[in-house]
């Protein structure tokens, strides 16, 4: 089966969970026997044409100049170029069996190609604008994005959601029939310990804390819906019991300066480290040396960062919101706490730091769960099954009946 995968993000352009998902899903699908061609805008460089070591075909197009476009207008203009390039690819390579579009950012191109080629369209919705806005549409741009999300779910033959929470939101917000939605979680690769010796581990850890200081870690986008203001408000409560504790917040985003100011207002500015951007290598090392990773999101469709921590044997605490409770089993693979509650979050942090044996036991359970249930081989198998069911339904439809079927 030959699949054209449309994604706004692909290495070296990775912003959030969607980019990580596509980056890992594509080679796993190739291993499962799918010929994957990723078509993406070149927003941070990369070769125009490339075949990865795993066999993924990557095609990058030059986006238009931003000029005075709004972001939605810029995305629409970019979609016109994506569509044009996809048509050229089909002329060069032959027919694609299926189109897989990731999120609203590639909606116009995905739908245009579906109708031009009369081929089935599968859509993965990674998050929703209404969800990010806590159920509200705040301005005209949000309204446009919400409309593009609805349009994509309406036109898609099948819709993939990363969690049952997201599936319920798609049904609630867009009226997407539940029997049209497949729940396929994100996955994780379990990597080797990044440290070759305890001495190397201690040396790295001492870049941030002294040996007797507990280290609490957050990594991800620095935006309001990640609930980092709740974490800062919990921090004085933690320090009142464990004054040596240190909080490390890694990542970038438009909420970063606000958080820095808030830390000083709360009187904990000298007990919080804001690293800004960190490399994937340092992120993985931090998971391995932190005493606990905390993700206090207000909105989280899935929570791949929690999986990353679990795969690194790091104890996790998550807010009981969105898809996070589907990843972390309370008191078995981590702790879940009431969302938007600094008191509950402080309790979770203190409980973890004061009971390291229990935390270690949960972390070992979590590692097994990540390795056995959320590996990319399983995710690719489930995704391939969605493709095959979709293609089989298309063959029985009037569109498929008019075209000679390919051998899959």
N, C-alpha and C positions, 0 to 999 in steps of 0.2 A: 504494500500500500504506500502510495506517495502522498504526503501531506504537506500543504503549504501552511506554515505557522506564522501568523502576523503578531508581532509584539513591539510595543513602543520601547521596551527595554531589552537589551541583550549586551553582554560584555563587549567593550569595556564600559558601557553605559548601564549601571545598576543603581537604582534609587532605593527600592524597598523590596518587599516580599515577592512582588510579581516578577521582578527581574531575576531574583534568585530561583524562583520556581521554574521559569522558562529555561534558565541556564542549566539546571540539573535535569529537568524533564526531557529535554530534547535528546541528549546522548543516551539516556535510559531507554527512550523509545527506539532509538537506532539499535541498541542491544536487543530489543524485543522484536526486531525485524521490520520496523517502519522506516521508510526513507523520508527523513525530515529535512525540509527546506525552510529556514527561518528568514523572513523578510522583515527588516527593521530599519528605522532611520539612524543615520550615523551622527549621533548627538555628542559623542566623545571620542571620535576617531574610530580606527579599525579599518581593515582592508575592505574594498568594495565587494570582492568575491573571495570566499575563504571556505576551506573544508577543514573542520576541526580534527584533532587527533582521533576523536571518537567516531568521526564520520558524519557529523552534522554539516549540511550545506548552509552557509550563512551568506546572505545577500544584503548589503547595506546601501541605502540610497541617501543622497545629499538632500537634507530638508531645505525649504525656502528660507530666505532671510526673515527674521522676526519682524523688522520694521515696526509698524504701529499696530500689528495684530494683537488681539487678545489671545490668551493661550488656547482657548477653544478654536478660534479662527486659525491659529497657527497649526493646530492638530488637524483641522479639516484640510488645509492646504497641503500638509504633509501626506495626508491620506490620498490625495489626488495623485501624488507622485508614487506612492506605494502601489496604487491600483495600476498605474501605467507600467511600472516595472514588473508587476505580477503578470500582466498580459504579455510582456516581452519574454518573460521566463517561460510561460506556457508555449509560446511560439518556438522557443529554443529547445525546451526539454520534453514537450508533450504534456498531456493532460495530468492535472493533479486529481486524485480521487476524492479529496476532502480538504476543506479549509478550516483551520482552527484559529480563532481570533481571541486574543487575551485583552479583556477589559474595553471600556468605552473609547479609549484612545485610538483604536483601529476599527471602530464601528463602520464608518462610511466605506472604507476599502473592502472590508469583509463582506458587507451586504452587496456592494456593487459587483464583486467577483462572483458571489453566489448566484446572482441573477444572470450575469453575463455567461457564465459557464454552465449554469443549471446543475451545480454540484452542491452537496450538503455542506452546511456551515455548522460547526460546533463552536460554542463560546464558553470561555471560562471567565467568570466574574470573581475577581479577587477581593473587591470591596465595593461599597456603594457611596455615592455622594451624600445621600440622605443619612446613611449610617454614620459617616464621619461627622455630620452635623447634628448628631444625637436626635435623629428623626426629623430634622427641619431642613428646608431649602432656604438659604439665607440671602441669595442675591441672584442676578440674572445669569451669571456664569454657572452657578450651582444648578440653576434650573435647566440650562442647556446640557450640562453633563448628565443630569438625571434623565433628561429626554433621550440622550444617546444611549444610556444604559438600558432604558426600557426598549428602545428600538432594537438593540442587539439581542436582548432576551426574546423579543417577539419574533425576529427573523431567524434566529438560530434553530436548527433542527433539534439539537440537544443542548442543554445548558449544564455546565459543570460548576458546582459550588465546592469550596474547600472545606466546608463544615455544615453540619445540620443547622446550625444557627444561621449561616448565610442562605441556605436553602429556604428557611422560613422567611427570611427578610425578602428574598426575591419573590416569593409567593405573596407576601404582604404588600410590598411596595409596588410591584409591577404586574401582579396577577398571573405570574408565571405558573402554569399548572405543575403541581408537585410531581406528577408522573412524567414530566418533561425534564426534570432535574436529576442529575447524577451527582452524588456526593463523593468526591475524590480528594482526600486530604493532601496537604503538602508532605514532602518527604525530607529525609536527611541522610547524609553520608556519615557514617561513624569513622572518624579519622584516628590515626595513631596519636599517642601522646606526643605533643610537640617538643617536650624536653627530653634530652638524652641522659640527664643525670639530675639528682636532687640539688646538686650545687647550681646547675643552670637554672632550675626552677626557683631556688631561693634568690639568685641574683636578679632574675626578672621581677620577682615579687617585690624586692626591695627598691625597685624604681618607683613604687607607689606607696608602700607602707613599710613600717618596721615589723619585725618578726612577731611581736606581741599584739599587733593591731588587727582586729577582724576587718575583713574587706567585703563590702557589699557592692555589687556590680549591676549596672544597667547598660545595655547597648541597644541602639536603634535610632530611628528618626526622632529628632527633637521637635515634636509638634504637640499641640494641646491634647489631642485625643489619646496620647500615650500615658497621660496621667502623672507626669513627672512632678507637677506641682503638689500632688498628693504625697509623693515620696519625700519631697523636701519638707512638707509640713509634718510628716511622721518622724523626720530625722532628729529633732530636739528630744522627742520622747525616747528614742533609742539611745541617744547620748546621755540622757539622765540616768540610765541604767548601765550602759557600757560606754563610758566617756572616751575610750581609746579607739572606738570604731571609726572607720573611714568609708565614705561613700564615693564611688567612682562612676561618673556618668559619661559615656562615650557616644559620640555621634554628632551630627549636624542637623540644623533645621531652623526655621524662622522663629522658634520659641526659645532659642538658646540664650539670647541676651536677657530676656525676661526672667528666665530661670536663674541666671547668675545674680541678677539684682535681688531676686526673691530670697536666695540663699543668705545674702548679707543682711537683709531685713529680718530674717528669722534668727540671725545670730550664729549661723553655722557655716558661713562662707569659708572659714579656714579648715572645715572638716568635710568639704566636698571638693572633689577633683573633677573638673570638666576637661576632658582630653580633646574635644573636637573630633575631627575625623581620625579614625584608626584603620590600619590595614586589616585584612582578613586574618593574616598571620598573628598579629597582636591580639585581635579579638579572640581567636582560638586559645591563645596562651592565657588570656585573662579568665576565660571560662575555667581553665584548669587550675588557676591559683586563687580564685575568689572563694570565699566561704559561703556565699549565696548569691544567686542572680535573681533580680526582682523585676517584674514586669506588671506595673500597676495600671494597665490600660483602662480607659473609659470605653473605648471601642476597639475591638480586635477581631476581625473575621476569622482568623485562625491562630496565629502566634508562632511563626516559625522560629523566632528567637528562643522561645521556651524549649523547642525541640533541640536547638543547637546546644543549649546548656545541658539538657538531659543526655545528649550524646557525648558530652565531655565529663560526665560524672559530677556535674556541679548541682548542688541542691537548688531548687527553684521555688519561688513564691509568685503566684499570679493572681490578678484580680479575677473574681468569678463573673466574667462577662464575655459575651461573644462566643468565639470558638475555643477560648482557652480551657474551659472545663472539659472539653472533648479531648484535649491533649494531656492535661495534668489531672490525675486522679487524686482527690484530696486524701492526705495522710498515707497515701500508698506510693505515689511517685512525686509528690511535692505537696505544698500547702496552697490552698485557695482561700482568698479573703474577700470580704465584702468590698465591692468597687466604690471608689470615691470616698473612702473612709481612712483618714490618717491613723485613727486609733487601731483599726483592724490591721492595717499594714504594719504599724509599729509592733503589734503583738506578734505577727507572723515572723518579722525579722528577729525579734528577741527570742522567740521560741526556737528558731533555727540556730541562732548563734549560741544559745545557752544549753542546747541539747545536741551536740555534734554527733553523737552516736546515732540518734534517731535520724538526723539529717543525712548522715552517710548511708543509712539503710534505705531511705527513700531514694537517694541519688542512685544507688545500685539498681533498685527496681526500675527507676526511670531510664537508666541506660539500657536495660534489657528491653523495655517497651519501645524505645527509639530504634534499637537495632532490629527487633523482630517485627514490629507492626508498621513502622514508618519508613522502611527502606525504599529506595527509589525503584528497585526491581519490582516490588509489589505495586507501587504507584503506577509504574509504566504498564504493568499487566492490566490493571483496572482501566487505565486510560485507553489502552489498545482495544479492550473489550467494548468500550463506549464507541470507539471508531467503527469497529466491525458491526455492531448493532445498528449504528447510524447508516452505514453504507448498505447493509442488507435491507433496511427500511426504504432507503432511496431507490434501490434496484426494483422494489415492488411498486414504487410510485410512478406516476406518469413521466416525471423527469427521467428517472433511471431507465424506464422501459424504452424511451426514445433514443438512448445512447447505448452503444455496444459496451457491455461491462468489461472492465479490466480483470485480469487474473491477479488476485490478492496473494 
